[in-house]
Structures are given as structure tokens and as C-alpha cells.
Amino acid sequence: MSANPSSMESAASKASQDDISLSDLIADAWRSRYITIAIVFLCTFVGGLFGMLREKTYEATVTISPVSEEASSGRMGGLGALAAQYSGLASLAGISLPGSGSKQESVAVLQSELLTSSYIRDNNLLPLLFEKQWDPATKQWKVSSKKKTPTLWKGNQFFRKRVRSLVDDKKTGMVVMSIRWKDPGVAAKWANDLVKLTNDYLREKAIRESERNIAYLSDQARKTTLVEARKAIYSLLEDEINKSMLARGREEYALKVIDPAYPPERPASYGGLFLAMFGFAFGTFLAIFWIFGKRILLS
């Protein structure tokens, strides 16, 4: 049975109407050229204006290598094995044996709330972190509500979310800390200061612990008459004395600075030219999408 010629012609005509050729798109774009140009220009202008008006931020980075506890204690070989035989005595004194520490402890302290809040408080950084809410003339907060007044806790949250970031490379063991701020010199200073503050805090902590352990072990050595016990105590005592001496003499006690932070010369945030180009690309895509949508709706 042969097909109806008229029905075939109508189907072919409908198929040709459904196909959108490049010439049709060019024709639609030309008919809507003023609207297309307006969309692209508006997106480009908004992107460039936003890039010029937004506040520039700079990123200062410091590369550090956490020092292992084995290196800090300076104990190796037979002395560590001898001390491990009397780990019960060491645990009573609260002494950490060689190899029992973790390099991640120093990284945790570096980004801890205790250290960050202490640095913000000691350097009076709250007015700088929340400068829009601070009145430098009266040296008071502009907000009247106590709930909206910046606190050390809020400053720590702001610092953690918007200022400081850490990247820990498990393969190399290196840690890169970045500080983003509008002043490049301030960003570099904060990065170096936080590393130094971490080293000072952990060094002083190690000295206090060693002094306490030395006092405890010395007291135990006076009380016991067993030769083997006294030998183990003196080994642990020697280890604690070495740890105390190393802590006092090593400035980079827990974090070794591989590459200190320097004030960056280029901002880390996107500038006006980049955002203008992004706006141009987005506007072009939006215009093409509008032309397609218009043809589909009218067809």
C-alpha cells in the first residue's frame, strides 16, 4: 500500500520547520542584537565593577616541617629500649617514651583555639578583624547589643574560616599555612608569628614537663636501693635532662621553618579584568540561552 503523497509532504515540511540551522540562529541573533549586546555589556560591566570595588586580599604562606619527638628527645638505640622496659615507672611519672609522640600534635596546636585566641587577645586584633563594627575615635564597638559584640570566640571563628588555612602533605610531611588579609605585610607577620608562638608554647610546655619528671625521678632514685631500678631511673632521668636541654637551646622546637612568609606583591583575590572577562563569557552564554529559549517557545 503506497503512502499518501500529501501526508509525506506535510511530514517533511514539519521536520524542516523543527530543524534549527546555523543561519536561523544567526538571523535570530541579528534580530535580537540590541538585547544581546545589552546582556553581554551589562554582565561585563557588573563583573568589572565588582572586581574594582571589592577589597583586595593578599595571601602569605609559610612552609614548615613538624619535628618528630624522636628528634626532639635526642634518644635512640639501647637507651630507648632500656627505658621501654620500665614503661610502667615512666607512665606513673607521666613521661612519654621515645616514639610515643605524634608530629600532628604541633600542627594541632598551630591551629588550636587556645593559641589563636591568645594571639588575638595579646595583639588586640578584634578591632582589626571586625573593623566595620569598631569606632576608632571612641575606641568602642558600634553595636549596642551584647550578642553582636565581637568576642574572642567570634574572632577565633573568623580567623579559622576566613583568614587561616592549612595544607598537610602526608607524603612529604610538609605543612603549608596560608594567611589571607588585605595588608600583605600584616598577613606575612601573622603567619610567622603563629609559627613562632607555637614553638614557644610547646617548648615551654616541654621544659615544664621535663622539670616535673626530673624532680619525680630524682625522688624515686633516692627511695630505691635496687640496682636495676636505679639504672632504669637514671636512664629515664638522663633522657629528661637531654629533652630539657634541647628544648632550651632549640628555637624551632616543634616546627622547623622551611620557607618563611614574605609580604606578597600580588593580590590573591580576582581583579577587575578577570571578573570582567568572566562577566563577558557569562553574558554571552546567557544571550545564547535566551535566543534558543525564545525560538523554542515561539515554535
C-alpha positions as CSV (number, residue, x, y, z in Angstrom):
1,M,0.0,0.0,0.0
2,S,1.5,3.3,-1.1
3,A,1.8,6.3,1.3
4,N,-0.3,9.4,0.7
5,P,1.9,12.0,-1.1
6,S,0.2,14.8,0.7
7,S,0.9,13.3,4.1
8,M,4.6,12.8,3.2
9,E,4.9,16.3,2.1
10,S,3.4,17.6,5.3
11,A,5.7,15.5,7.5
12,A,8.7,16.7,5.5
13,S,7.6,20.3,5.9
14,K,7.1,19.8,9.6
15,A,10.6,18.2,10.0
16,S,12.2,21.1,8.2
17,Q,10.4,23.5,10.5
18,D,11.7,21.7,13.6
19,D,15.3,21.7,12.4
20,I,17.3,24.8,13.6
21,S,20.1,25.7,11.3
22,L,23.1,27.9,12.0
23,S,21.7,30.5,9.6
24,D,18.4,30.6,11.6
25,L,20.4,31.2,14.8
26,I,22.4,34.0,13.2
27,A,19.2,35.5,11.9
28,D,17.7,35.4,15.4
29,A,20.8,36.8,16.9
30,W,20.8,39.7,14.4
31,R,17.1,40.5,15.1
32,S,17.8,40.5,18.8
33,R,21.2,42.1,18.5
34,Y,20.4,45.1,20.7
35,I,19.1,42.9,23.5
36,T,22.1,40.5,23.1
37,I,24.6,43.4,23.2
38,A,22.9,44.8,26.3
39,I,23.0,41.5,28.1
40,V,26.7,40.9,27.4
41,F,27.6,44.5,28.2
42,L,25.7,44.5,31.4
43,C,27.3,41.3,32.6
44,T,30.8,42.5,31.7
45,F,30.2,45.9,33.3
46,V,28.9,44.3,36.6
47,G,31.8,41.8,36.7
48,G,34.4,44.5,36.1
49,L,32.8,47.0,38.6
50,F,32.6,44.3,41.3
51,G,36.2,43.4,40.8
52,M,37.3,47.0,41.1
53,L,35.2,47.8,44.1
54,R,35.8,44.7,46.1
55,E,38.5,44.7,48.7
56,K,41.8,43.1,47.6
57,T,43.2,40.3,49.8
58,Y,46.8,39.0,49.9
59,E,47.9,35.5,50.8
60,A,51.2,35.0,52.7
61,T,52.3,31.4,53.1
62,V,54.9,29.7,55.4
63,T,56.2,26.2,54.8
64,I,57.0,24.2,57.9
65,S,58.1,20.7,58.8
66,P,56.9,19.3,62.1
67,V,59.8,17.9,64.2
68,S,59.3,14.4,65.3
69,E,59.5,13.6,69.0
70,E,62.4,11.2,68.4
71,A,64.4,14.1,67.0
72,S,63.3,16.4,69.9
73,S,64.2,13.9,72.6
74,G,67.6,13.0,71.0
75,R,67.2,9.4,72.3
76,M,68.0,6.4,70.1
77,G,69.2,2.9,70.3
78,G,69.7,1.0,73.6
79,L,68.7,3.8,75.9
80,G,65.2,4.0,74.5
81,A,64.9,0.2,74.7
82,L,66.0,0.2,78.3
83,A,63.5,2.9,79.2
84,A,60.8,1.0,77.4
85,Q,61.4,-2.0,79.7
86,Y,60.3,0.2,82.6
87,S,57.4,1.9,80.9
88,G,55.3,1.4,84.0
89,L,57.6,3.7,86.0
90,A,57.6,6.2,83.2
91,S,53.8,6.2,82.9
92,L,53.5,6.8,86.6
93,A,55.6,9.9,86.2
94,G,53.7,11.0,83.1
95,I,56.8,10.6,80.9
96,S,56.4,10.0,77.2
97,L,58.9,7.5,75.9
98,P,60.7,8.0,72.6
99,G,58.5,7.2,69.7
100,S,55.3,7.6,71.7
101,G,54.6,11.2,70.5
102,S,52.9,12.4,67.3
103,K,54.1,15.0,64.9
104,Q,50.5,16.0,64.4
105,E,50.3,17.4,67.9
106,S,52.3,20.5,66.8
107,V,50.1,21.0,63.8
108,A,47.0,20.7,66.0
109,V,48.4,23.3,68.4
110,L,49.3,25.6,65.5
111,Q,45.6,25.9,64.6
112,S,44.1,25.4,68.0
113,E,41.6,27.8,69.5
114,L,43.8,28.3,72.6
115,L,46.7,29.6,70.6
116,T,44.6,31.7,68.1
117,S,42.6,33.3,70.9
118,S,45.7,34.1,72.8
119,Y,47.3,35.7,69.8
120,I,44.2,37.8,69.0
121,R,44.0,38.9,72.7
122,D,47.6,39.7,73.1
123,N,47.8,41.7,69.9
124,N,44.4,43.3,70.2
125,L,43.2,42.1,66.8
126,L,39.5,42.2,67.4
127,P,39.1,45.8,66.3
128,L,41.1,44.9,63.2
129,L,39.2,41.7,62.4
130,F,35.8,43.5,62.9
131,E,36.8,47.0,61.8
132,K,33.3,47.8,60.5
133,Q,31.9,47.4,63.9
134,W,34.7,49.4,65.7
135,D,34.8,53.1,66.2
136,P,38.4,54.2,66.3
137,A,37.5,57.7,67.6
138,T,35.7,56.5,70.7
139,K,37.6,53.1,70.8
140,Q,34.3,51.4,71.4
141,W,32.1,48.9,69.5
142,K,29.4,50.5,67.4
143,V,26.9,47.7,68.1
144,S,24.8,48.1,71.2
145,S,23.6,44.5,71.6
146,K,25.8,42.3,73.7
147,K,25.1,39.3,71.5
148,K,26.5,41.2,68.4
149,T,29.6,42.4,70.2
150,P,32.8,40.7,68.8
151,T,34.4,38.3,71.3
152,L,37.5,36.2,71.3
153,W,35.4,33.2,70.3
154,K,33.9,35.0,67.3
155,G,37.4,36.3,66.5
156,N,38.7,32.7,66.5
157,Q,35.9,31.5,64.3
158,F,36.5,34.4,61.8
159,F,40.3,33.7,61.8
160,R,39.7,30.0,61.2
161,K,37.1,30.4,58.4
162,R,38.4,33.4,56.5
163,V,42.0,34.1,57.4
164,R,44.0,31.0,58.1
165,S,44.2,27.7,56.1
166,L,46.5,24.7,56.4
167,V,47.5,22.1,53.9
168,D,49.2,19.0,55.3
169,D,51.1,16.9,52.7
170,K,51.1,13.4,54.1
171,K,53.7,12.2,51.5
172,T,56.4,14.9,52.2
173,G,55.4,15.7,55.8
174,M,55.4,19.4,55.0
175,V,52.7,21.7,56.2
176,V,51.8,24.9,54.4
177,M,49.9,27.6,56.3
178,S,48.3,30.5,54.4
179,I,47.1,33.7,55.9
180,R,44.8,35.9,53.8
181,W,44.4,39.6,54.6
182,K,44.1,42.9,53.0
183,D,47.5,44.1,54.1
184,P,50.3,41.9,52.7
185,G,52.8,42.9,55.4
186,V,50.3,42.0,58.2
187,A,49.5,38.7,56.5
188,A,53.2,37.7,56.5
189,K,53.6,38.9,60.1
190,W,50.7,36.8,61.3
191,A,51.9,33.7,59.6
192,N,55.4,33.9,61.0
193,D,54.2,34.9,64.4
194,L,51.8,32.0,64.7
195,V,54.6,29.5,63.9
196,K,56.9,31.2,66.5
197,L,54.1,31.2,69.1
198,T,53.5,27.5,68.6
199,N,57.2,26.8,69.0
200,D,57.4,28.9,72.2
201,Y,54.3,27.3,73.7
202,L,55.4,23.7,73.0
203,R,59.0,24.4,74.1
204,E,57.9,25.9,77.4
205,K,55.5,23.1,77.9
206,A,58.2,20.5,77.3
207,I,60.5,22.3,79.8
208,R,57.9,22.3,82.5
209,E,57.1,18.6,81.9
210,S,60.8,17.7,82.0
211,E,61.4,19.6,85.2
212,R,58.5,17.9,86.8
213,N,59.7,14.5,85.5
214,I,63.3,15.2,86.7
215,A,62.0,16.0,90.2
216,Y,59.9,12.9,90.3
217,L,62.7,10.6,89.0
218,S,65.2,12.1,91.4
219,D,62.9,11.4,94.3
220,Q,62.4,7.8,93.2
221,A,66.1,7.3,92.8
222,R,66.7,8.3,96.4
223,K,64.0,5.9,97.7
224,T,65.0,2.7,95.9
225,T,68.0,0.5,96.6
226,L,67.6,-1.9,93.7
227,V,70.4,-1.7,91.2
228,E,68.3,-2.4,88.1
229,A,65.6,0.0,89.2
230,R,68.1,2.8,89.8
231,K,69.7,2.1,86.5
232,A,66.4,2.4,84.7
233,I,65.6,5.6,86.7
234,Y,68.9,7.2,85.8
235,S,68.4,6.3,82.1
236,L,65.0,8.0,82.2
237,L,66.5,10.9,84.1
238,E,69.2,11.3,81.5
239,D,66.6,11.3,78.8
240,E,64.5,14.0,80.5
241,I,67.7,16.2,81.1
242,N,68.5,15.9,77.4
243,K,65.0,16.8,76.4
244,S,65.1,19.9,78.7
245,M,68.5,21.0,77.3
246,L,67.3,20.6,73.7
247,A,64.1,22.5,74.4
248,R,66.0,25.3,76.0
249,G,68.6,25.5,73.2
250,R,66.4,25.0,70.1
251,E,64.3,27.9,68.9
252,E,62.4,25.8,66.3
253,Y,61.5,23.2,68.8
254,A,58.4,21.7,67.3
255,L,58.0,23.3,63.9
256,K,61.0,23.8,61.6
257,V,60.5,26.7,59.2
258,I,61.5,25.6,55.6
259,D,60.3,28.8,53.9
260,P,59.1,31.8,56.0
261,A,56.3,34.0,54.9
262,Y,57.1,37.2,52.9
263,P,54.7,40.0,52.0
264,P,53.1,39.1,48.7
265,E,53.2,41.7,45.9
266,R,50.1,40.5,44.0
267,P,46.6,40.1,45.5
268,A,45.2,36.6,45.8
269,S,41.6,37.8,45.0
270,Y,40.5,38.2,41.5
271,G,40.8,41.6,40.0
272,G,38.5,43.7,37.8
273,L,39.9,42.5,34.5
274,F,39.4,38.8,35.3
275,L,35.9,39.3,36.6
276,A,35.1,41.5,33.5
277,M,36.2,38.6,31.3
278,F,34.2,36.2,33.3
279,G,31.2,38.5,33.0
280,F,31.6,38.7,29.3
281,A,31.7,34.9,29.0
282,F,28.7,34.5,31.2
283,G,26.8,37.3,29.4
284,T,27.5,35.6,26.0
285,F,26.2,32.2,27.4
286,L,23.2,33.9,28.8
287,A,22.4,35.7,25.5
288,I,22.7,32.4,23.5
289,F,20.5,30.6,26.0
290,W,17.9,33.4,25.7
291,I,17.9,33.2,21.8
292,F,17.5,29.4,22.0
293,G,14.7,29.7,24.6
294,K,12.9,32.3,22.6
295,R,12.9,30.2,19.4
296,I,11.7,27.1,21.3
297,L,8.9,29.0,22.9
298,L,7.7,30.6,19.7
299,S,8.0,27.5,17.6
